[in-house]
Amino acid sequence: MDKIKILKDFKQEFQDLTYENHENQDKLSIRFTTLISRLLDSNSPYIQKFNKVSFTPLAVFFDGSDESAKFKEAWSIGHKYALRIIDDVIEDVELFDKVESTTKKEPLIMKDSSKVFIVHGHDDGAKNEVARFVEKLGFEAKILHEQVDSGATIIEKLEKHTDVGFAIVLYTACDIGGVIKSKLEDLKPRARQNVVFEHGLLIGKIGRANVVALVKGDVEIPNDISGVVYKSMDTGGSWKYSIAREMKSSGYDVDMNKID
């Protein structure tokens, strides 16, 4: 239902009224109350304001002047005031519709609990080990560079392929870095910048509780993101149980007996 069109059509009808056709004025006044009751609220203050509009002089003194001119002038003033009320209604409805459209919630995106997204750097060994672990549990390991491009940018690919319920972010020593003027011996191993970026993107998209950072070795990690879960990728393999428990917490049907 196009509220604005209905109100504008009504305004045009009311605007076309003349002093002589009072019977149509009464019908339209009744219709205004019905319209506002249905489009807004039966207790809307606009109904009260409209019904209080006077189309006749407050007082008439028969002093020999043209009385009809006084009635016509009073009707004209009331007519203009009623039109302003209708304009106010239209303006409010337009504003409400704009606010409603801008605050409308994004459509709910269903998370696929059969897939796990893996973010990685240049350590192919760690990437493949995590992917095999995910697949052994019975889930699909989604790795960005293995997905078809279709001409999409990296951001577009990330938005498309992160429709998952859980993600593992691999922090491996692929870069080194430090503050400006750091000595060479003060530089620390770091994950690739794309890894840190994708980590933040995933936290925003699927929720902090559904993203786990798996840290291999002595790698510098961001220290200004509170509440982020970091797990150590130890050589003994206990990280697998830790990741599996996090996946279960995120709603994945994990069989712990499949972990070797």
DRENDO-1510 file (C-alpha; in Angstrom, 1 decimal, always signed):
<recs>
REC; n; res; u; v; w
REC; 1; MET; +0.0; +0.0; +0.0 .
REC; 2; ASP; +1.5; +3.3; -1.1 .
REC; 3; LYS; +0.6; +5.6; +1.8 .
REC; 4; ILE; +2.1; +8.7; +0.2 .
REC; 5; LYS; +0.1; +8.3; -3.0 .
REC; 6; ILE; -3.1; +7.8; -1.1 .
REC; 7; LEU; -2.5; +10.9; +1.0 .
REC; 8; LYS; -1.5; +13.0; -2.0 .
REC; 9; ASP; -4.6; +11.9; -4.0 .
REC; 10; PHE; -6.7; +12.9; -1.0 .
REC; 11; LYS; -4.9; +16.3; -0.7 .
REC; 12; GLN; -5.7; +17.0; -4.4 .
REC; 13; GLU; -9.4; +16.2; -3.9 .
REC; 14; PHE; -9.5; +18.5; -0.9 .
REC; 15; GLN; -7.5; +21.2; -2.7 .
REC; 16; ASP; -10.1; +21.1; -5.5 .
REC; 17; LEU; -12.9; +22.0; -3.1 .
REC; 18; THR; -14.6; +25.4; -3.5 .
REC; 19; TYR; -16.7; +27.4; -1.1 .
REC; 20; GLU; -19.9; +26.4; -2.8 .
REC; 21; ASN; -19.6; +22.5; -2.6 .
REC; 22; HIS; -19.9; +22.0; +1.2 .
REC; 23; GLU; -21.4; +18.6; +0.8 .
REC; 24; ASN; -18.1; +17.2; -0.6 .
REC; 25; GLN; -16.2; +19.0; +2.1 .
REC; 26; ASP; -18.1; +17.1; +4.8 .
REC; 27; LYS; -17.5; +13.8; +3.0 .
REC; 28; LEU; -13.8; +14.5; +2.7 .
REC; 29; SER; -13.5; +15.5; +6.3 .
REC; 30; ILE; -15.0; +12.1; +7.3 .
REC; 31; ARG; -12.7; +10.3; +4.9 .
REC; 32; PHE; -9.7; +12.1; +6.4 .
REC; 33; THR; -10.5; +10.6; +9.8 .
REC; 34; THR; -10.9; +7.1; +8.3 .
REC; 35; LEU; -7.6; +7.4; +6.3 .
REC; 36; ILE; -5.5; +8.6; +9.2 .
REC; 37; SER; -7.0; +5.9; +11.5 .
REC; 38; ARG; -6.0; +3.2; +9.0 .
REC; 39; LEU; -2.6; +4.6; +7.9 .
REC; 40; LEU; -1.4; +6.0; +11.2 .
REC; 41; ASP; -3.5; +5.6; +14.3 .
REC; 42; SER; -7.1; +6.3; +15.4 .
REC; 43; ASN; -5.8; +8.4; +18.2 .
REC; 44; SER; -3.5; +10.5; +15.9 .
REC; 45; PRO; -3.4; +14.2; +16.9 .
REC; 46; TYR; -3.8; +15.0; +13.2 .
REC; 47; ILE; -7.4; +13.8; +13.4 .
REC; 48; GLN; -8.2; +16.2; +16.3 .
REC; 49; LYS; -6.4; +19.1; +14.7 .
REC; 50; PHE; -8.3; +18.5; +11.4 .
REC; 51; ASN; -11.7; +18.2; +13.1 .
REC; 52; LYS; -11.1; +21.5; +15.0 .
REC; 53; VAL; -10.6; +23.5; +11.8 .
REC; 54; SER; -13.3; +26.1; +11.5 .
REC; 55; PHE; -14.7; +27.0; +8.1 .
REC; 56; THR; -17.1; +29.7; +9.4 .
REC; 57; PRO; -16.6; +33.0; +11.1 .
REC; 58; LEU; -16.3; +32.9; +14.9 .
REC; 59; ALA; -18.8; +35.7; +15.2 .
REC; 60; VAL; -21.0; +37.6; +12.7 .
REC; 61; PHE; -22.3; +41.1; +13.3 .
REC; 62; PHE; -25.0; +42.2; +11.0 .
REC; 63; ASP; -23.8; +45.8; +10.4 .
REC; 64; GLY; -25.0; +46.1; +6.9 .
REC; 65; SER; -21.7; +44.9; +5.3 .
REC; 66; ASP; -21.5; +41.9; +2.9 .
REC; 67; GLU; -21.9; +38.9; +5.2 .
REC; 68; SER; -21.3; +36.4; +2.4 .
REC; 69; ALA; -17.8; +37.8; +2.0 .
REC; 70; LYS; -17.0; +37.2; +5.6 .
REC; 71; PHE; -18.2; +33.5; +5.4 .
REC; 72; LYS; -16.2; +33.0; +2.2 .
REC; 73; GLU; -13.0; +34.5; +3.8 .
REC; 74; ALA; -13.4; +32.3; +6.9 .
REC; 75; TRP; -13.9; +29.2; +4.7 .
REC; 76; SER; -10.8; +30.1; +2.6 .
REC; 77; ILE; -8.7; +30.4; +5.8 .
REC; 78; GLY; -10.0; +27.1; +7.1 .
REC; 79; HIS; -9.4; +25.4; +3.8 .
REC; 80; LYS; -5.7; +26.6; +3.7 .
REC; 81; TYR; -5.2; +25.5; +7.3 .
REC; 82; ALA; -6.6; +22.0; +6.6 .
REC; 83; LEU; -4.3; +21.7; +3.6 .
REC; 84; ARG; -1.3; +22.5; +5.8 .
REC; 85; ILE; -2.4; +19.7; +8.2 .
REC; 86; ILE; -2.6; +17.3; +5.3 .
REC; 87; ASP; +0.9; +18.4; +4.1 .
REC; 88; ASP; +2.2; +17.8; +7.7 .
REC; 89; VAL; +0.8; +14.3; +7.6 .
REC; 90; ILE; +2.5; +13.6; +4.2 .
REC; 91; GLU; +5.8; +15.0; +5.5 .
REC; 92; ASP; +5.7; +12.8; +8.6 .
REC; 93; VAL; +4.8; +9.7; +6.7 .
REC; 94; GLU; +7.6; +10.3; +4.2 .
REC; 95; LEU; +10.1; +10.8; +7.0 .
REC; 96; PHE; +8.9; +7.7; +8.9 .
REC; 97; ASP; +9.3; +5.6; +5.7 .
REC; 98; LYS; +12.9; +6.9; +5.2 .
REC; 99; VAL; +13.9; +6.1; +8.7 .
REC; 100; GLU; +12.2; +2.7; +8.5 .
REC; 101; SER; +14.0; +1.8; +5.2 .
REC; 102; THR; +17.5; +2.9; +6.6 .
REC; 103; THR; +17.1; +1.0; +9.8 .
REC; 104; LYS; +15.6; -2.1; +8.3 .
REC; 105; LYS; +17.6; -5.1; +9.4 .
REC; 106; GLU; +19.7; -6.9; +7.0 .
REC; 107; PRO; +18.2; -10.2; +5.8 .
REC; 108; LEU; +19.2; -13.1; +8.0 .
REC; 109; ILE; +22.1; -15.0; +6.4 .
REC; 110; MET; +22.0; -18.7; +7.3 .
REC; 111; LYS; +25.4; -20.0; +8.3 .
REC; 112; ASP; +26.5; -23.2; +6.8 .
REC; 113; SER; +27.6; -25.6; +9.6 .
REC; 114; SER; +29.0; -28.1; +7.1 .
REC; 115; LYS; +31.9; -25.8; +6.2 .
REC; 116; VAL; +34.8; -24.2; +8.0 .
REC; 117; PHE; +36.6; -21.2; +6.5 .
REC; 118; ILE; +40.4; -21.3; +6.8 .
REC; 119; VAL; +42.5; -18.1; +6.7 .
REC; 120; HIS; +46.2; -18.7; +6.1 .
REC; 121; GLY; +49.5; -17.1; +5.1 .
REC; 122; HIS; +52.5; -18.7; +3.2 .
REC; 123; ASP; +52.9; -21.7; +5.5 .
REC; 124; ASP; +51.4; -24.3; +3.2 .
REC; 125; GLY; +52.3; -27.1; +5.6 .
REC; 126; ALA; +50.2; -25.6; +8.4 .
REC; 127; LYS; +47.4; -24.8; +6.0 .
REC; 128; ASN; +47.2; -28.3; +4.7 .
REC; 129; GLU; +47.4; -29.9; +8.2 .
REC; 130; VAL; +44.4; -27.8; +9.4 .
REC; 131; ALA; +42.5; -28.5; +6.2 .
REC; 132; ARG; +43.0; -32.3; +6.5 .
REC; 133; PHE; +41.9; -32.1; +10.2 .
REC; 134; VAL; +38.7; -30.3; +9.2 .
REC; 135; GLU; +38.0; -32.8; +6.4 .
REC; 136; LYS; +38.6; -35.7; +8.7 .
REC; 137; LEU; +36.0; -34.4; +11.0 .
REC; 138; GLY; +33.5; -34.6; +8.1 .
REC; 139; PHE; +33.4; -30.9; +7.2 .
REC; 140; GLU; +34.4; -29.0; +4.1 .
REC; 141; ALA; +37.5; -26.8; +4.4 .
REC; 142; LYS; +37.0; -23.6; +2.5 .
REC; 143; ILE; +40.2; -21.9; +1.4 .
REC; 144; LEU; +39.9; -18.6; -0.4 .
REC; 145; HIS; +42.4; -19.1; -3.2 .
REC; 146; GLU; +40.8; -22.4; -4.1 .
REC; 147; GLN; +37.4; -20.8; -4.8 .
REC; 148; VAL; +36.5; -19.7; -8.3 .
REC; 149; ASP; +37.2; -16.0; -9.0 .
REC; 150; SER; +34.5; -15.2; -11.5 .
REC; 151; GLY; +36.1; -11.8; -11.9 .
REC; 152; ALA; +35.5; -10.9; -8.2 .
REC; 153; THR; +37.8; -8.9; -6.1 .
REC; 154; ILE; +39.4; -10.3; -2.9 .
REC; 155; ILE; +36.8; -8.5; -0.8 .
REC; 156; GLU; +33.9; -9.8; -2.9 .
REC; 157; LYS; +35.3; -13.4; -2.7 .
REC; 158; LEU; +35.5; -13.1; +1.1 .
REC; 159; GLU; +31.9; -11.8; +1.4 .
REC; 160; LYS; +30.7; -14.6; -0.9 .
REC; 161; HIS; +32.6; -17.5; +0.7 .
REC; 162; THR; +32.4; -16.7; +4.4 .
REC; 163; ASP; +28.8; -18.0; +4.7 .
REC; 164; VAL; +30.1; -20.4; +7.3 .
REC; 165; GLY; +29.4; -20.9; +11.0 .
REC; 166; PHE; +33.1; -21.3; +12.0 .
REC; 167; ALA; +36.5; -20.1; +10.9 .
REC; 168; ILE; +40.1; -20.9; +11.8 .
REC; 169; VAL; +42.7; -18.2; +11.3 .
REC; 170; LEU; +46.3; -19.4; +11.0 .
REC; 171; TYR; +48.9; -17.1; +12.5 .
REC; 172; THR; +52.2; -18.3; +11.1 .
REC; 173; ALA; +55.6; -16.6; +10.8 .
REC; 174; CYS; +55.4; -15.3; +7.3 .
REC; 175; ASP; +56.5; -11.7; +7.8 .
REC; 176; ILE; +58.7; -9.8; +10.3 .
REC; 177; GLY; +58.1; -6.3; +11.7 .
REC; 178; GLY; +58.4; -3.8; +14.5 .
REC; 179; VAL; +58.0; -0.2; +15.3 .
REC; 180; ILE; +59.8; +2.5; +13.3 .
REC; 181; LYS; +63.6; +2.6; +13.9 .
REC; 182; SER; +63.6; -0.9; +15.4 .
REC; 183; LYS; +66.9; -2.7; +15.3 .
REC; 184; LEU; +67.1; -5.8; +13.1 .
REC; 185; GLU; +67.3; -8.0; +16.2 .
REC; 186; ASP; +64.2; -6.5; +17.6 .
REC; 187; LEU; +62.0; -7.4; +14.6 .
REC; 188; LYS; +59.5; -10.1; +15.4 .
REC; 189; PRO; +57.8; -12.8; +13.3 .
REC; 190; ARG; +54.3; -11.8; +12.2 .
REC; 191; ALA; +51.4; -13.2; +10.2 .
REC; 192; ARG; +50.7; -11.8; +6.8 .
REC; 193; GLN; +48.7; -8.5; +6.8 .
REC; 194; ASN; +45.9; -10.2; +4.9 .
REC; 195; VAL; +45.5; -12.7; +7.7 .
REC; 196; VAL; +45.0; -10.0; +10.3 .
REC; 197; PHE; +42.5; -8.2; +8.0 .
REC; 198; GLU; +40.5; -11.4; +7.2 .
REC; 199; HIS; +40.5; -12.2; +10.9 .
REC; 200; GLY; +38.8; -8.9; +11.7 .
REC; 201; LEU; +36.4; -9.3; +8.8 .
REC; 202; LEU; +35.3; -12.7; +10.0 .
REC; 203; ILE; +34.8; -11.5; +13.6 .
REC; 204; GLY; +32.5; -8.9; +12.2 .
REC; 205; LYS; +30.6; -11.2; +9.9 .
REC; 206; ILE; +30.1; -14.5; +11.9 .
REC; 207; GLY; +30.8; -13.4; +15.4 .
REC; 208; ARG; +33.9; -13.4; +17.7 .
REC; 209; ALA; +32.9; -16.7; +19.4 .
REC; 210; ASN; +32.9; -18.5; +16.0 .
REC; 211; VAL; +36.4; -17.5; +15.0 .
REC; 212; VAL; +39.6; -19.1; +16.5 .
REC; 213; ALA; +43.1; -18.0; +15.8 .
REC; 214; LEU; +45.6; -20.8; +15.7 .
REC; 215; VAL; +49.1; -19.6; +16.4 .
REC; 216; LYS; +52.1; -21.6; +15.2 .
REC; 217; GLY; +55.4; -20.8; +16.9 .
REC; 218; ASP; +56.5; -17.5; +18.4 .
REC; 219; VAL; +54.4; -15.2; +16.3 .
REC; 220; GLU; +53.4; -11.7; +17.3 .
REC; 221; ILE; +49.6; -11.3; +17.5 .
REC; 222; PRO; +47.4; -8.2; +17.6 .
REC; 223; ASN; +47.1; -7.1; +21.3 .
REC; 224; ASP; +44.3; -4.5; +20.8 .
REC; 225; ILE; +41.5; -6.9; +20.0 .
REC; 226; SER; +39.9; -7.9; +23.3 .
REC; 227; GLY; +38.2; -11.2; +23.8 .
REC; 228; VAL; +39.8; -12.9; +20.8 .
REC; 229; VAL; +40.5; -16.7; +21.2 .
REC; 230; TYR; +44.1; -17.7; +20.4 .
REC; 231; LYS; +45.1; -21.3; +20.4 .
REC; 232; SER; +48.6; -22.7; +20.2 .
REC; 233; MET; +49.3; -25.1; +17.3 .
REC; 234; ASP; +51.5; -27.4; +19.3 .
REC; 235; THR; +53.5; -30.2; +17.8 .
REC; 236; GLY; +51.7; -32.8; +20.0 .
REC; 237; GLY; +48.4; -32.1; +18.3 .
REC; 238; SER; +46.4; -31.2; +21.3 .
REC; 239; TRP; +45.2; -28.1; +19.4 .
REC; 240; LYS; +42.9; -30.4; +17.4 .
REC; 241; TYR; +40.9; -31.2; +20.5 .
REC; 242; SER; +40.8; -27.5; +21.5 .
REC; 243; ILE; +39.6; -26.5; +18.0 .
REC; 244; ALA; +37.0; -29.3; +18.0 .
REC; 245; ARG; +35.5; -28.1; +21.3 .
REC; 246; GLU; +35.2; -24.6; +19.9 .
REC; 247; MET; +33.5; -26.0; +16.8 .
REC; 248; LYS; +31.0; -27.9; +19.0 .
REC; 249; SER; +30.3; -24.6; +20.9 .
REC; 250; SER; +29.5; -23.0; +17.6 .
REC; 251; GLY; +26.8; -25.6; +16.9 .
REC; 252; TYR; +28.9; -28.1; +14.7 .
REC; 253; ASP; +28.1; -31.8; +15.1 .
REC; 254; VAL; +31.7; -32.9; +15.9 .
REC; 255; ASP; +32.6; -36.5; +16.6 .
REC; 256; MET; +35.6; -36.3; +18.9 .
REC; 257; ASN; +36.4; -39.9; +18.1 .
REC; 258; LYS; +37.5; -38.9; +14.6 .
REC; 259; ILE; +40.5; -37.0; +16.0 .
REC; 260; ASP; +43.8; -38.8; +15.8 .
</recs>
